[in-house]
Amino acid sequence: MAENEIPPKPEQEIPPTPGTPENETPPEPATPEAAPKPVASETTAAHPPAYDEFGTAKRSLPPVAPVAIAIVLVALVVGIIAYTQRAKPVAQGSIDGVWFSQPADLPSPMIVIAVTLRNVGEKTLYIKDLKASVKTEQGDQSDEAAAASDYDRYLMAYPDLAGHGRPLKVEMKIPPGAEQKGTVMVSLPITQQQFDARRDLTVTIDPYDQNPIVLHDQSGAAK
């Protein structure tokens, strides 16, 4: 070697890949082939699996018979509760007589209705309002009952209505088990002929904190 000549660098050795022989070229990776499609088994098609899938109607819906029995029992219980808790009548009564009057010198008629009212409830009944109505072929007519303080003045103008009893009064109280008789006086724009041919006559007694009590005339004419 010459004195000033630079010796060549030794070639760097490449370490072999682990697991690969030193002088052996690593195999190229195989190209993946398409996976074969599963072939439906004739045995599977002919014999379905021996279990039911959850979420289907067959597994989700309960049996019909127990559900129907449960519905009937619930309806029966609701019916019993509704029957025992139903609104019970607080009073009973009747219309005992009806009188119509229209003197020739007066433009409007007056009607007096005698009633009987019985308190069948457990609390004292207080009368809040009174009214009467008459149903005719021409329609319904109704009026608030005359105040008890006006009775004497009306009976002077309609003397043939006197003698049928004292009026029922607003704020009158009827104790439990007691009975009260009285009259209701109203003025309706109908004629004697329409009154005689009436289809219905009712007296409505409206107590405090209770349902109205409606009495129907059972002795009227054409119904």
C-alpha positions in Angstrom: 0.0 0.0 0.0 1.3 3.5 -0.8 2.2 5.7 2.0 -0.5 8.3 1.4 -3.2 6.0 0.2 -6.4 5.9 2.4 -7.5 2.4 3.1 -11.1 1.5 2.1 -13.8 1.3 4.9 -15.0 -2.2 5.6 -18.5 -2.8 4.4 -21.2 -2.7 7.1 -22.8 -6.0 7.6 -26.6 -6.1 7.7 -27.8 -8.3 10.6 -30.1 -11.1 9.5 -33.8 -10.9 10.2 -34.7 -12.8 13.4 -36.2 -16.2 12.6 -34.8 -16.1 9.0 -31.7 -18.1 8.0 -28.7 -16.0 7.4 -28.4 -16.6 3.7 -32.1 -17.2 3.0 -34.3 -14.6 1.4 -37.6 -14.2 3.4 -40.6 -15.4 1.5 -43.0 -12.8 0.1 -46.4 -12.6 1.9 -49.1 -14.6 0.2 -51.9 -12.6 -1.5 -55.1 -13.2 0.5 -57.7 -15.0 -1.4 -61.4 -14.3 -1.1 -62.9 -16.3 1.6 -65.3 -18.9 0.3 -68.9 -18.2 0.8 -70.6 -20.4 3.3 -72.8 -23.0 1.7 -76.2 -23.4 3.3 -76.4 -26.7 4.9 -79.3 -28.8 3.9 -79.4 -30.2 7.4 -79.7 -26.6 8.9 -82.5 -25.7 6.5 -84.4 -28.8 7.2 -84.0 -28.7 10.9 -84.3 -25.2 12.5 -82.4 -24.5 15.7 -84.0 -25.9 18.8 -84.4 -22.4 20.5 -86.6 -19.3 20.0 -85.1 -15.9 19.4 -85.9 -13.3 22.0 -87.7 -10.2 20.8 -90.1 -12.1 18.6 -93.8 -11.9 19.0 -93.9 -15.5 20.1 -91.5 -14.8 23.0 -92.6 -11.3 23.9 -96.4 -11.6 24.2 -97.8 -13.3 27.3 -100.4 -16.1 27.0 -103.9 -14.9 26.1 -105.8 -16.7 28.8 -104.1 -15.2 31.9 -104.3 -11.7 30.4 -108.0 -12.0 29.7 -108.6 -13.3 33.3 -106.6 -10.4 34.7 -108.6 -7.8 32.6 -111.9 -9.3 33.8 -110.7 -9.2 37.5 -109.6 -5.6 37.2 -112.9 -4.6 35.6 -114.8 -6.4 38.3 -112.9 -4.6 41.1 -113.3 -1.2 39.4 -117.1 -1.9 39.0 -117.4 -2.7 42.7 -115.5 0.4 43.7 -117.6 2.6 41.4 -120.9 1.0 42.8 -120.0 1.5 46.4 -118.6 5.0 45.9 -121.5 6.2 43.7 -123.3 9.4 44.5 -126.2 8.5 46.8 -129.5 10.5 46.8 -129.8 12.9 49.6 -133.5 13.5 49.3 -136.7 12.1 47.8 -139.9 13.8 47.1 -143.0 14.1 45.0 -145.3 16.7 43.4 -148.7 16.5 45.2 -150.7 19.0 43.2 -150.6 21.7 40.5 -152.9 24.7 40.1 -153.0 27.2 37.3 -154.6 30.7 37.5 -154.9 33.6 35.1 -157.5 36.2 35.9 -158.9 38.1 32.9 -157.4 41.4 34.1 -153.9 40.1 34.5 -151.5 39.5 31.5 -149.5 36.6 33.1 -150.6 33.4 34.7 -149.5 32.1 38.0 -148.9 28.4 38.9 -148.7 26.9 42.4 -147.1 23.5 42.8 -147.4 21.6 46.1 -144.4 19.3 46.9 -143.2 17.0 49.6 -139.5 16.7 50.3 -137.8 14.0 52.5 -134.2 14.1 53.6 -132.9 10.6 53.3 -129.2 11.6 53.7 -127.0 11.7 56.8 -126.6 15.5 56.9 -129.0 18.4 57.3 -130.3 19.6 53.9 -130.2 23.3 53.3 -132.3 24.7 50.3 -130.2 27.0 48.1 -132.5 27.6 45.2 -136.0 26.6 43.8 -137.4 26.7 40.3 -140.0 25.0 38.1 -140.4 24.4 34.4 -143.1 23.2 32.1 -142.6 21.4 28.8 -145.1 22.0 26.1 -145.3 21.4 22.3 -144.1 25.0 21.9 -141.0 24.4 24.0 -139.8 24.6 27.6 -140.5 27.5 30.0 -138.9 27.9 33.4 -139.0 30.4 36.2 -137.4 30.9 39.6 -139.7 30.4 42.5 -141.4 33.4 44.0 -139.9 34.6 47.3 -141.8 33.5 50.4 -142.1 37.2 51.4 -144.1 37.9 48.2 -146.7 35.2 48.6 -149.3 37.2 50.3 -149.2 39.9 47.6 -149.5 37.4 44.8 -152.3 35.5 46.5 -154.3 38.8 46.7 -154.0 39.1 42.9 -154.7 35.4 42.4 -157.1 34.5 45.1 -158.1 31.1 43.7 -154.5 29.9 44.4 -154.9 30.5 48.2 -155.2 27.6 50.6 -152.6 25.2 49.1 -150.0 25.5 51.8 -147.1 27.7 52.8 -144.1 28.2 50.5 -140.9 26.3 50.6 -138.2 28.8 51.5 -134.7 29.4 50.4 -132.3 28.6 53.3 -134.9 26.3 54.8 -133.2 23.4 56.5 -134.5 19.8 56.7 -132.8 17.5 59.3 -131.9 13.9 58.4 -134.9 11.7 58.2 -137.3 14.7 58.3 -140.0 15.6 55.8 -141.1 19.0 54.6 -144.2 20.0 52.7 -144.7 23.3 50.9 -145.5 25.0 47.7 -143.5 26.6 44.8 -145.0 29.5 42.9 -143.9 30.5 39.4 -145.2 32.6 36.5 -144.7 31.2 33.0 -145.8 32.7 29.6 -148.1 29.9 28.6 -151.9 29.6 28.2 -154.3 27.4 30.1 -154.7 25.2 27.1 -150.9 24.8 26.8 -150.7 24.0 30.5 -153.4 21.4 30.3 -151.7 19.7 27.3 -148.2 19.9 28.9 -145.7 17.1 28.3 -143.9 17.5 31.6 -143.7 19.6 34.7 -140.7 19.6 37.0 -139.6 21.2 40.2 -135.9 21.5 40.8 -134.6 21.9 44.4 -131.0 22.9 44.5 -129.4 22.3 48.0 -126.0 23.4 49.2 -123.1 21.0 48.5 -125.4 18.4 46.9 -126.7 17.5 43.5 -130.0 19.1 42.5 -133.2 17.2 43.3 -135.6 17.1 40.4 -139.3 16.2 41.0 -141.6 15.3 38.1 -145.4 15.7 38.0 -147.0 12.3 37.7 -150.5 13.5 37.4 -150.2 15.8 34.4 -152.2 15.6 31.3 -150.8 14.7 27.9 -147.3 13.1 28.3 
